[in-house]
């Protein structure tokens, strides 16, 4: 499907519409395969994110982000 769409030089909107139509026409059993893959990927992502948030690197980034937002806030207030 991807190669077919790629060769047609469609806009993003046109591609999204065609992909949506194809998704709607899939039988429920076939949709379930993709939904299960998506759920597995989502669960893996959340597990990785939870583990990352326990690291020193995350704490360092969170502090940097906090400081950055504070500087931006002060800069725009005057």
C-alpha positions as CSV (number, residue, x, y, z in Angstrom):
1,X,0.0,0.0,0.0
2,X,2.8,2.4,0.9
3,X,4.5,2.1,-2.5
4,X,1.2,2.6,-4.3
5,X,0.5,5.8,-2.4
6,X,4.0,7.0,-2.7
7,X,4.0,6.8,-6.5
8,X,0.8,8.8,-6.7
9,X,2.3,12.0,-5.4
10,X,-0.6,12.7,-3.1
11,X,-0.9,15.3,-0.4
12,X,-0.8,14.4,3.3
13,X,-4.5,15.0,3.5
14,X,-5.3,12.7,0.6
15,X,-3.0,10.0,2.0
16,X,-4.7,10.2,5.4
17,X,-8.1,9.9,3.8
18,X,-7.2,6.8,1.8
19,X,-5.5,5.2,4.8
20,X,-8.6,5.9,6.9
21,X,-10.8,4.4,4.3
22,X,-8.7,1.3,4.1
23,X,-8.7,1.0,7.9
24,X,-12.5,1.2,8.0
25,X,-12.8,-1.5,5.4
26,X,-10.6,-4.0,7.3
27,X,-12.4,-6.9,8.9
28,X,-12.4,-6.9,12.7
29,X,-10.1,-9.9,13.0
30,X,-7.5,-8.1,10.9
31,X,-7.9,-4.8,12.8
32,X,-7.4,-6.8,16.0
33,X,-3.9,-7.8,14.9
34,X,-2.8,-4.2,14.4
35,X,-4.6,-3.0,17.6
36,X,-2.7,-5.7,19.6
37,X,0.6,-4.6,18.1
38,X,-0.2,-1.0,19.0
39,X,-1.2,-1.9,22.5
40,X,2.1,-3.9,23.0
41,X,4.1,-1.0,21.7
42,X,2.3,1.4,23.9
43,X,2.9,-0.8,27.0
44,X,6.6,-1.2,26.1
45,X,6.9,2.6,25.7
46,X,5.2,3.3,29.1
47,X,7.5,0.8,30.8
48,X,10.5,2.4,29.3
49,X,9.3,5.9,30.3
50,X,8.7,4.8,33.8
51,X,12.2,3.3,34.0
52,X,13.7,6.5,32.4
53,X,12.0,8.7,35.0
54,X,13.9,6.9,37.7
55,X,17.3,7.8,36.3
56,X,19.7,10.6,37.1
57,X,19.6,11.7,33.5
58,X,15.8,12.3,33.7
59,X,16.2,14.3,37.0
60,X,19.0,16.3,35.3
61,X,16.7,17.0,32.3
62,X,13.7,17.8,34.5
63,X,15.8,20.4,36.4
64,X,17.1,21.9,33.1
65,X,13.6,22.2,31.8
66,X,12.3,23.8,35.0
67,X,15.2,26.3,35.0
68,X,14.6,27.0,31.3
69,X,10.9,27.7,31.8
70,X,11.7,29.9,34.7
71,X,14.1,32.0,32.7
72,X,11.6,32.3,29.8
73,X,8.9,33.4,32.2
74,X,11.1,36.1,33.7
75,X,12.3,37.2,30.3
76,X,8.8,37.8,29.0
77,X,7.5,39.4,32.2
78,X,9.9,42.2,31.9
